[in-house]
Amino acid sequence: MESGDVKMLEIRKYRCSDSFWLSFKAAPVSVILLVALTLLQSILPTAVAALATAFFVDTAIAVFAGDAVADSIYLPFGILLLVVYASSALSSLPSLVGSRLAFALERKFAPVILDARANLAYKHIEDASSRELVERTSDKFISTLQSSVNAYGAISGSVVSLVSVLGLIVFHVWWAVPVAVGISIPIFAVAIFAGQKLYQAEVDTRKYERRYSYYADILTNREATEERLLFGYAKDVSSRFVKHFEMARKIQLGVSLRMYIMGKSIVLSTFAVALLITLTLINPVISGDLSPGMFMGIVAAVFVLVKTLGGSLQSAAESLSKAKGFMNDLTQFVNLDRTKDAVALPDEQPIVFESLEYCNVSFKYPTGENLILDKLSFRLEAGKHYSFVGANGAGKTTITKLLTGLYDDYDGEILINGKELRTYTAGALKAMFSVVYQDYARYQISMADNISLGDLARTTSVQEIYDTAVKAGLADTITELTDSMNTPLGKVLEGAVDISGGQWQKVAIARSIFSHAPIVIFDEPTAALDPIAESQIYHEFENLTRNKTTIFISHRLGSTKLADEILVIDNGNIVERGSQDDLIELNGVYAQMFETQRKWYE
């Protein structure tokens, strides 16, 4: 078992060397073993193989010349076989240790990365560039650490190979030492440059990969099958897939081809040097200063070294260069703003809610230029039903995002019971609000588990979950399921049953009302329902939200019949407020909306 312990990623600047030390901290045994095996693999086919070959060939020549007895060939032959066998046996061990290392890194760091992502400030989740950075860092984390360990091992092995081979020939070809070192430097430099370019190419192609993956999903997923067949758009979507795939391929191929040509051009020079060293060693053999066996061993070792310099060393340098780029991304990732206690459970006992007040609140999104809310002010009282209506983009949903703490960088004040919203703990805020979003989540778990997610802070019974499901209009759905509320929903788990969009929305509503939060927010809760089903749901909402304060956010007016007061939002501010009769009599914005939608509910 590995002894490393990794609880979190420090908020600091990460360097290329950290890709090795993070791996070592998580899995020291595997890292040491992998580097040691790499060093053995490097020295066996070069210096050791050269000496074993020299011993065998020189002994064989002596036997054939009659200068040694025949039995003396067995020892050098056995040593040579042992070296060859050891090299072959060791070749598969690094991959086995690498698999162990990958498992250890996954086990240690996957929860750390997930925790870091779960605590990100909401603004980064809505920002495309931040989201790409997060996805890139999460996807490449384990593979980058593992390739970095391999790279450091390969570089160490290349150095050992180089030193050992040069040690064998320095007395015969002294100039080979500075030449070999001189050639290694540009090989390494070109590989570093190539790695930088290749990593940047990966970054540049990421957006195209996301797009063509999306088009591929449209062409293959079940949800789009009916429309795909009905409208016959497969050819059009396929052309979009090809377009973005080709853009990604050209970026990657163009960089890869240029770097390949540069790298191989330099590597060719190493073969020329190897050939020159070989020719230079012929005279010492003729003069007797170098045995034929040592000559053959050194020549074989030199060409193995050339292959190493042009292969594993170059590949290792590219990996380290990519690791450097990744560590820059990791530095940005860990320095992204976090939300304190983002994954904390709601408080078991919510506060007693009395009032909510917006006081001159202004807000614009981090990537936006225009104010979404502009000195917005209103007050809501406990136990009443409110309906916020207005056109799409008027700022209705933004109000709920501020209330639930997704954004806290607003101007003005939001007061709960006279106390500024930002002074409450995350647990208190989560216990205070329950929300049904328009883009509700579809959890691929059982219906019972789907609903119980609404209040994990307290112990609940199966009967309580069932009663909530019935209140949300799911009684008929439950009877249709193969294992009642224990049936997995969706398509992921074995025995799962997929349900309609309207049924999924009722599950989301049940999850929300299962919470003991004193304030329930319905943000376009009936967007997937037809007006008749919407009216039925709203008819039940009075029972569902009894003794609670409710806020309906909608551009459809079905919710206004339940509202004690209607607030009309336009351009980030309240333009009208009152009961439905008052607003119709006012003959303003609401009256026009009501008249337009009247026929939907008649």
Secondary structure, DSSP 8 states (H G I E B T S, - for coil): ----------SS---TTHHHHHHHHH-HHHHHHHHHHHHHHHHIIIIIHHHHHHHHHHHHHHHHHTSS-GGGGHHHHHHHHHHHHHHHHHTTHHHHHHHHHHHHHHHHHHHHHHHHHHTB-HHHHH-HHHHHHHHHHHHHHHHHHHHHHHHHHHHHHHHHHHHHHHHHHTTT-TTHHHHHHHHHHHHHHHHHHHHHHHHHHHHHHHHHHHHHHHHHHHHH-STTHHHHHHH--HHHHHHHHHHHHHHHHHHHHHHHHHHHHHHHHHHHHHHHHHHHHHHHTHHHHHHTSS-HHHHHHHHHHHHHHHHHIIIIIHHHHHHHHHHHHHHHHHHHHHTS-B-TTTT----SS-----EEEEEEEEE--TT-SS-SEEEEEEEEETT-EEEEE--TTSSHHHHHHHHTTS----EEEEEETTEEGGGS-HHHHHHHEEEE-TT----SSBHHHHHHGGGTTS---HHHHHHHHHHTT-HHHHHHSTTGGGSBBSSSSTT-B---HHHHHHHHHHHHHHS--SEEEEESTTTTS-HHHHHHHHHHHHHHTTTSEEEEEESSGGGGGT-SEEEEEETTEEEEEE-HHHHHHHTSHHHHHHHHHGGGG-
